[in-house]
């Protein structure tokens, strides 16, 4: 049975089959709006005498925008442009029969179902786009300690909004690793004090796994001293471990609203992905505090490369992304050293490092591997895109006149090899070896080229 709102003098009420339709008759717009506010209608039928008035009422249109409106028109010369103004507006002309009206109502119902599905699809795509942009924000904002300090609070507040949480919080243990990565000051970030009593947070720290609790107070591990947050009562609770150097050193938490029945699957999925990225970026910053730089170029060094590669591959594995590696060797640097001396050769290396910084992203990890070899790790990058990036770098080096200001105008080229996870290798050592082997194929074939791993 259809729930129908009839507006106006019921001059056409005989068109409706009372066994199929529940009619609610209202004589004017004001009473119709009151009915709309308290009742869910499947259709609004407007009597011919009120069509123009209803159509011109912005307030009525705004409050009934999601309900199909069937305008009954007794003048075929009437301009539809003045009446039919929205996707859910439909005209029906007099004279009309009950069967014709019933057919219209059935057709409108079908259209409404299709439109509802399309609206849901668009909303889902919009939400997916928002989530993707948010995850990209984490990637671009947390690339170093300064970015972490500046962006952590805004990122967590954005996560709170996207997941419809009441509040967020972070608990940090007294693990020494926490002291190496400084977090911004906030009432939402507090120390986890171990207790003899069980707690939900303690369970997350112990097992290093995500935990979603629909009703925290009813959970056997609930401990109000630890699991309760000052900005939100204990209702639903989503927790994720904060992991540094394979040790759980804290807990990221989202606190649900009182009126909610727990977090949606979409919210939990976003929280899981975000917590993985946050944890891995903090882990990267932790690594960067410990002898990360090459003294000559200021790029990351080989020790940092191996640690960071493990982190990025784990990030890619957990988030379903790809990560690629560029191995690059300068072709003629020995000849430059022999002709101009090692100081000039060192300056060439410094300028090459600048070229790499300019042509790669902030989230990419650029290292001086040894001597005249460089390695770059490109997160969220498939092999075909990595090839284009490597080719761009090769062309820039080929065209560059190094030490031009000093009058040397040194010209060199570079041989590059690329490989990608998981396409070419599934672990760090194999991935680096594949890219290295591809680089040597480039070097011994014709140099000055980019070769992909086979």
N, C-alpha and C positions, 0 to 999 in steps of 0.2 A: 504494500500500500504506500502511495506517495503522500508526503506531507506537503500540502500546497497552501500558500498564502494568497488570498484573493483580495485585491485592493480596488476600492470603488464601489459604486452601486452595483449590486449583483445582477446586472441585466443579462449576463451570459451564463448564469449558474447552472442552467439546464444542460449545458454542454458536458458537465462533469458527472461521471458515474460514481455515486457515493460508495459503492462497494470496492472501488479501486483507489479512491482518493479521500484523504482526510482534509476537508476544507476548513480554513480559518479565515473568515471574512472580516476585513477592516475597511471602514468607509474613507479613511484619509491616510496621508503619509505619516503623520505624527503617530497614530495608533499602530500603523504598520511597523514603524521602527521600534516601538515598544515590544511588539510581538517578536520581531527578529532578535531582539536582545535576550529573549527568554526561551525561544523555541528554535530548533534546527529544522529548516525547511529544505525540501528537495527542489522546489520551484516557486517562483512568484508570478502570478497571473495578474496583469494590469488591465482593468476594464477600459473600453474605448474612451470613456469620458475623462479619464485621468492620465492617459498615455503621455501627452505633452508635458503635463505638470510633473509627473514622476521622472520623466526622462531629463528634465532640466534641473532637478534637485541634486546638487552636488553632494549634499549630506546623505541623501538616500543611496546614491550610487556608491559612495565610499563605504557605507555600512552594509551593503548587500553585494559587494564586488565579487564574492565567491559563490553566489547563488544564481542559477540561471533565471533570467527574467523574460517572460513571454508577453509581449505587447499585443493586445487584441486591437486591430485597426479596422474601422468601418468605412474608411475612405481610401480607396486604392490610389487616389491622386496625391495622397499625403506623402511628403518627402521623407524617406526613411533616414536620411542623413540627420534629421532633427530628432530622431527617436532612437535608432539603433547606433549606439556609440561604444559598445564594448564587446569582447569576444563571446560573452555569455548572454548577450541580448539577441532575442529572436522575434520575428514578426509572424502573426497569424491573422489572416484576413477574414472578415465576415462577408457573406454568410459562411458558417462553418458547422460541421456535424460532430457529434460526440466521437465517432470513429476517427475522424480527421484529427481532432484534438488529442485523442489517445495515442495516435501514431506520432504526433509531434512530441508528446511527453516522453514516449519511448525513445525517440531519436535523440532528444536533448539529453536524456539519461546516458545514452551511449557516448555522446559527445563529451559529456562531463567526465565520464570514466577515462576516456582517452586523454583529455586535458589534464586530469589529475595525475595520470601516469607521467605525462610529459613534464608537468610542474615538478613532480618528485624527482624525475631524472635530472632536470636542470639544477634543482637544489642539491642533489647528490654531487653533481659535477662541480658546482660552486664550492661545496664543502671540501671536496677533494683538492680543488685548486688552492683554497685557503690553507689546507693542511700542508700541501707541497711547498707553498711559499713560506710557511712558518718553518718547516724543516730546513729550507734553503737559508733562512735567516740565521738559524743556529750555526749552520756550516760556515757562513760568511762572517758571523760576529765573534765566534769563539776561537778564531784561528791563533790567537796568542793570549798571554796573560792580561794585557791591557784590554783586549776585547772582552774577555771574560768578566773582568771587574766592571766594565762599563755597561755591558749588555745583559748580564745574568738576571737582574731584577726585572727589566722590561720583558725579557723572554718568558720568564716564569709567570708574569702577570698576563701575558698574551696567552700562554698555555692554559691558565685558569679560565680565561674567557672562552676559548675555543672548546674546552671540555665542559663548560657550564659548572665549574666547581665553585664551592663557597670560599675556599682559601687554598693556598699551597704552603708547604713548609719543607725544610731540609734539616735533617739531623746528621751531625758529623761526629765520628768517633775521635778518640785521641791518638789515632794512628799517625806516625811521623809523616806519612805522605801528605796528610792534610795540611801540615805546616808549610810544605813547599809550594802549594797552590793556594794563593790567597783568594778568599771569597769576599764579596762586598759585605759591609755591615748591614744587617737587617734583623728585625724582630722575628722574621720568618726563618732565620737560619740560626740554629741553636746546637749546643753540644749534646750528644747522646751519652747519658750517664748510665753505665751498666747497672742492672738491678738483679737481685736474686729472684724476683718475681718475673714471670714470663711477660712478654709484650709482643704486639704485632710487629713493631719496628725491630725488636730483637730477633724475631724469627727471620725477617728479611735479611738482616746482617749475618745471621748464622748460616743461612742456606744460600745467600747471594742470588735470590730469584725474585721475580715480580710476584706481587700478592694483591688480589682484589677482594675486599671484604664488603659485602652488601650492607651489613648492619654490624658496625664495629663493637657496640656494647654487648651484643649477643655472642661475640667470638670468644672462645675459651682462652685466647691469648691476650685479650684486651686488658690494658693497664692504663688507667686514666692519667697517671703521673707522666707517662711517656707518650701514649698514643693520642691524648687529647691536645688540641691546638687552641691557643687563646682566641683565635679569630673565628673559630667554627666549633660547633658542638660535634660530638662523636656520632656521626651517622655512617654513611658509606665512606670507605677509605681505600684509595689506590696507592700502592707503594712500589717503588723500583729501587734496586740497589745502585749505589754510586761506587764504581769499581776503578781502582787505580793500581796498576802493576799487579793485576790479578788478585787483589785483595779488596773485599768490601769494606769501604771506609765511611759509608754513610747511607742515608735513605732519602730519596726524593718522594714527596707525598702530595697527593691531591685529596682534599677533604670535601665530601659531597654535601649538597644542600639538604635541608630538612625535608622539603617537599618531594625530593627525588627518591626513586627506588633503586639507587645505585647508578653507576656510570654506564652510558650506552657502549655498545661494542665499538662504535666509531671513535668515541672519546678514549676508550682504553687502548685502542690500536694506536692512536696518535700519541698518547702518553708513553706507551712502550717505545715507539720509534724515537720520540724526543728524548726520553731518558737514556737510550742507547747512545744517541749522538752527543748529548751533554756529557755523559760519562766518558766516552772515548775522547772528546775534545779536552776535558780536564786531564785525562790520562796523558794526552799529547803534551799539554802544557807542563805537566809534571816531568815528563821526559826532557822538555826543553830547558828545565832549570839545571840540568846536570851535564855540563861540558858538551853543549850541542853544536858549537860553531867551529868552522874551519878558520884558522887564524888569518889566512891570506884574503879570502874572498868574503868572509862573514856568512857564507852559506852553512847549512847544516853539515855535520861531518859524517863519516862512514858509520861510526858507532850509533849515532842518532838514527841514521837511515834504517838500520836493521831493526831497531826497536819500533820506529814509526811505521815501517812496512807491515810488521805484525799487527799493529793497532788498526791500520787502514784496511787490511785484509779481513780482520775480524769484524770491523764496522761494515764492510761490504757484505760479508756472509750473513750477518744478523739483519741487515736492512734490505737485502735482496738487490743491492746495487753492484756496479762493476768498478774496478780500480785498475788503472793502467800504469805502466812504467816506461820511461824513456831512458835509455842508456846512450850517452854521447861521448865520442872521443874526437879531439881536435887533430886534424890530419897532418898539419905541417908545423906543429909547435917546436919540435926538436930543431928544425932548420932555422926557425926564428931565434932560438937560444944560441945556436952555433954562430949565427951571423951577427946578432945584435947584443947577445949576452942575456943572462938569466933575469936581470932586473926588468928588461923589456918584456921577456917572456912572462914574468909574473904579472906585469901590468896588463898584458893581453888576457890572462886568466881573470883578472879583476873585471875587465870590460865584458868578457863573456858572461861572467856571473850577473852583471847588470842587464845584459840582453835577456837572460833567462828570467830574471825578476820582472822585467817589463812585459815579456810575452807569455807569462804564466799567471795563474790566479793566486790570490792570497791564500787560498786553502790548499794549493799544491805545495808539496814538500820538495825543495830543491837542495841537492847536496853536491859537494865536491867529493867524488868518490876516492880518487887518488891521482896524483900527477895532473894530467890533462884530461881526465875523465870526469864526467858529471852524470848524475842520476836524478831524475825527477819522478815523484809519485803523484799521479793525477787521480784523486778520488772522484767518484761518480762519473767516470769517463770510459766509454766503450772503446774498443780497439780502433774503429774507423775514425772516430773523433780524435783519438790520440795521434793517429797518423797525420791528420791535417795539422795538428798543433806542432808536431815534430817537423813537418815539412816547412811550416812557416818559420820556425827557428832556424832551420838549415839555410833558408834563403836569406834571412837577415844576416847571418854570420858570413855567408858567401859575398854579400854586397858590401859589407862593412869594411872600412879602412881603419884599422886599429892604430891607436896612438897618433892620429892625424894632427892633433894640436901640437905634438912634439916633433912633427916633421917626418915621422917614420913611415906612415901610410902602409902598415903591414897588412897583407892579405892572407887569410887562412880559410880553410873549409872544415866541415865537420861530418863525421859518419855517425848515423844514429840507428839504434835498434829499438823496437818496441814490443811489448807483450802485455797481455791483459788477464786479470782474474775475473771470472773462472774459466775463460775461454782457453787459455794456454797453460795455466798452472793453478793449483789449488792451495799451495803453501808458499810462504815467503821466499825460501831459498830457491825453489824451482822457478818462481816468477822472475827473480833477479837474474838467474842463470839463463833463462830463455831470452830475456831482453839483451843480456850481454852477448850471447851467441849470435843473435840477430845483428847486433852492432858489428861484430867481427866479420860477418858475411858481407856487410856493407863495405867495410874497410878494405877487405882483400879482393873484392870484385872490382869496384871502380871508385871507391871513396865518394865523399860529397853526395850522399844519398841516404834515404830512409828505408830500412828493411823491417818487415814485420816478422814476428816469430812464426815458425811453421809447426 
